[in-house]
């Protein structure tokens, strides 16, 4: 049964003259008759008794109306809501760690402030997992901090970032160092699949295989706790992730000779994704909040 068939049925419950309904809706009487016959075919019994030119609701019709009318009204309200509201719906997004902790929370908050009928479900995963989720239709939009060459996905740059090497050893905050001079330190790095880890190792090139990774971590607070308690440890993180610790003099940036690691933040989505109003407006909103240089 269709929504239109149900609409005709409830109209005729109030006024049983098909001619009146046809005139009101500016359609033919035969179109209405066919719709009612189709509805009755789905129900398996007539809903009206045909008495002369009138349709009289029978016992089956009265029961059908009683059981279904409130559901119809709810659906009708929903239809009217989506016609009237410019932006509404539920959006599923996932961000890689740096973006999810320091960038998207502000974007989502500002967007929800402007659009009260929108819900945004957020998740934080590493870049590899976000790509997997997009390819399998588990999320609508992803935010990653690594390159993405998947042919099924579209990526749009939304911002720039810098990776820096940091330690709590104040001696490393003085002078300049070649990266391999630091390989004897206890390196802690993000888990495999992390964009930060991937870009750092790619920047090292062939000497990356000489780096002994002492420990892996997934949370920034975990890494900071280890760094602050163990001056012999060292890591590579986004500058934005350690900005407060650098400012307070708790961590120190290690100046590297001939090694500067810049990266781009990307908004990514599946090329087959249908661009709803919500999707399009949110994507445009992100670009206004994060402008790459």
C-alpha positions in Angstrom: 0.0 0.0 0.0 1.1 3.5 -0.7 0.9 6.7 1.2 -1.3 8.2 -1.5 -3.7 5.3 -1.2 -4.0 5.8 2.5 -4.5 9.5 2.0 -7.4 8.9 -0.3 -8.9 6.3 2.1 -8.9 8.8 5.0 -10.4 11.5 2.8 -13.2 9.2 1.9 -13.8 8.3 5.5 -14.8 12.0 6.0 -16.6 12.5 2.7 -17.7 9.4 0.8 -18.4 11.1 -2.5 -15.5 10.3 -4.8 -16.5 13.2 -7.1 -16.0 15.7 -4.3 -12.5 14.4 -3.6 -11.6 14.3 -7.2 -12.7 18.0 -7.6 -10.8 19.0 -4.4 -7.5 17.3 -5.5 -8.0 18.1 -9.2 -7.6 14.4 -10.3 -9.9 12.0 -12.0 -12.4 9.9 -10.2 -11.1 6.8 -11.8 -7.6 7.4 -10.3 -9.1 7.5 -6.9 -11.2 4.4 -7.5 -8.1 2.5 -8.7 -6.2 3.6 -5.6 -8.9 2.4 -3.3 -9.2 -0.9 -5.1 -5.4 -1.4 -4.8 -5.5 -0.7 -1.1 -8.4 -3.2 -0.6 -6.4 -5.7 -2.6 -3.5 -5.4 -0.1 -5.9 -5.7 2.8 -7.7 -8.7 1.3 -11.2 -7.4 1.9 -13.3 -4.4 0.8 -13.1 -1.4 3.1 -16.3 0.3 1.8 -19.8 -0.9 0.8 -20.8 0.5 -2.5 -24.3 1.9 -2.1 -25.4 3.8 -5.2 -22.8 6.5 -5.9 -21.6 6.5 -2.3 -18.9 4.6 -0.5 -20.0 3.6 3.0 -17.3 2.5 5.4 -17.9 -1.1 6.4 -16.9 -3.0 9.6 -13.4 -3.9 8.1 -12.9 -0.3 7.0 -13.8 1.0 10.4 -11.3 -1.3 12.1 -8.6 -0.5 9.6 -9.1 3.2 10.2 -9.0 2.7 14.0 -5.8 0.7 13.8 -3.9 2.8 11.3 -5.0 6.4 11.5 -2.7 7.6 14.2 0.3 6.1 12.4 -0.8 7.9 9.2 -1.0 11.2 11.1 2.5 10.6 12.4 3.9 9.9 9.0 2.1 13.0 7.6 3.7 15.1 10.3 7.1 13.7 9.4 6.6 14.5 5.8 5.6 18.0 6.5 8.5 18.4 8.9 11.1 17.5 6.2 9.4 19.7 3.7 9.5 22.8 6.0 12.9 22.3 7.7 15.9 23.4 5.7 18.4 21.3 7.6 17.5 18.2 9.6 18.7 14.6 10.0 21.4 12.5 11.6 25.0 12.6 10.3 27.7 10.0 11.2 31.2 11.3 11.2 34.6 9.9 12.3 37.8 11.8 12.9 41.4 10.7 13.3 42.9 11.4 16.7 44.4 14.9 16.3 41.4 16.3 14.4 38.9 14.6 16.6 40.5 15.9 19.8 41.3 19.4 18.8 39.4 20.5 15.7 36.0 18.8 15.0 34.6 19.3 18.5 34.4 23.0 17.9 33.1 22.6 14.4 30.3 20.2 15.5 29.3 22.4 18.5 29.0 25.5 16.3 27.1 23.6 13.6 24.6 22.2 16.1 24.1 25.6 17.7 22.9 26.8 14.3 20.8 23.7 13.4 18.6 22.5 16.3 17.1 19.6 14.3 20.4 18.0 13.5 22.2 15.2 15.3 25.8 14.3 14.7 27.2 11.0 15.9 31.0 11.3 16.4 33.6 8.7 16.5 37.4 8.8 16.8 39.4 6.2 14.9 42.8 6.1 13.2 43.0 7.1 9.5 43.1 3.5 8.2 39.9 2.5 10.1 38.1 5.7 8.9 38.9 4.8 5.3 37.5 1.3 5.9 34.3 2.7 7.5 33.7 5.0 4.5 34.3 2.2 2.0 31.8 0.0 3.8 29.1 2.7 4.2 29.4 2.9 8.0 29.9 6.7 8.2 29.0 9.7 6.0 32.1 11.8 6.4 35.6 11.2 7.6 38.4 13.5 8.8 41.9 12.1 8.4 45.5 13.4 8.7 47.2 11.1 6.2 47.2 10.7 2.4 44.4 8.7 0.9 44.6 7.2 -2.6 41.4 5.1 -2.6 39.7 5.5 -5.9 36.2 5.1 -4.3 36.8 8.1 -2.0 36.9 11.8 -2.5 39.2 13.9 -0.4 39.1 17.6 0.1 41.9 19.5 2.0 40.6 21.4 5.0 43.7 22.5 6.9 47.5 22.3 7.5 49.4 20.9 10.4 53.0 20.4 11.5 54.5 17.4 13.1 57.3 18.0 15.6 59.6 15.8 17.7 59.2 16.5 21.5 60.7 15.3 24.8 60.7 16.4 28.4 64.5 16.5 28.4 65.4 20.2 28.4 68.8 19.4 26.8 67.0 18.4 23.6 65.3 21.7 23.5 68.7 23.4 22.9 70.7 23.2 19.7 70.0 21.3 16.5 70.0 17.6 15.8 70.0 15.2 12.9 67.2 12.8 13.4 69.4 9.7 13.5 71.3 11.3 16.5 68.1 10.7 18.4 67.6 7.0 17.5 69.2 5.8 20.8 66.3 7.4 22.7 63.2 5.4 23.7 60.8 6.3 20.9 57.1 6.0 21.5 54.8 6.3 18.5 51.1 6.1 17.6 49.7 2.7 16.8 49.9 1.3 13.2 47.2 2.8 11.0 47.7 6.2 12.6 48.2 9.1 10.1 50.8 10.7 12.4 52.9 7.6 12.6 52.6 7.0 8.8 53.7 10.5 7.8 56.6 10.6 10.3 58.0 7.3 9.1 57.6 8.3 5.5 59.5 11.5 6.2 62.4 9.6 7.6 62.7 7.6 4.4 65.1 4.6 4.3 66.5 5.3 7.8 63.1 4.6 9.3 64.0 1.0 9.5 66.8 1.8 11.9 64.3 3.4 14.3 63.6 1.2 17.3 60.1 1.8 18.5 60.1 1.2 22.2 56.3 1.5 22.7 53.1 2.3 20.9 50.2 4.5 22.2 46.7 5.5 21.1 45.8 8.3 23.4 47.6 11.7 23.6 47.3 11.8 27.4 49.0 8.4 27.7 51.9 9.7 25.6 52.2 12.9 27.5 52.2 11.1 30.9 55.1 8.8 29.7 57.0 11.7 28.2 56.7 13.9 31.3 57.8 11.1 33.6 60.6 9.7 31.5 63.0 12.3 30.0 64.7 9.5 28.0 61.5 9.0 25.9 60.8 10.9 22.7 58.0 11.1 20.2 56.6 12.8 17.1 53.2 14.5 17.5 51.1 17.3 16.0 52.2 20.7 17.3 48.5 21.4 18.2 48.5 18.3 20.5 51.3 19.6 22.7 50.8 23.3 22.4 50.0 23.8 26.1 52.8 21.6 27.3 55.3 23.5 25.2 54.0 26.8 26.5 54.3 25.7 30.1 57.8 24.4 29.5 56.9 20.8 30.4 57.8 19.5 26.9 60.5 20.8 24.5 60.5 20.8 20.8 63.6 19.2 19.2 64.9 21.3 16.4 65.8 19.0 13.5 68.4 19.6 10.8 66.9 19.3 7.3 63.7 17.7 8.4 60.4 19.6 8.5 57.2 17.5 8.5 54.1 19.3 7.3 50.9 17.5 6.5 47.4 18.3 5.3 44.1 17.5 7.0 41.4 16.0 4.7 37.7 15.7 4.7 36.8 12.5 2.9 33.6 10.8 1.7 32.5 8.0 -0.7 32.1 9.1 -4.3 28.7 7.4 -4.4 27.5 9.3 -1.3 24.2 11.1 -2.0 24.6 14.7 -1.1 21.6 15.5 1.1 21.0 19.0 2.3 22.5 18.2 5.6 25.6 16.6 4.1 26.2 19.5 1.7 25.6 22.3 4.2 27.8 20.6 6.9 30.6 20.0 4.4 30.5 23.6 3.3 30.5 24.7 7.0 33.6 22.7 7.7 35.4 24.5 4.9 34.5 27.8 6.3 35.9 26.8 9.7 39.2 25.2 8.5 40.9 27.0 5.6 44.1 25.4 4.4 46.9 27.8 3.6 
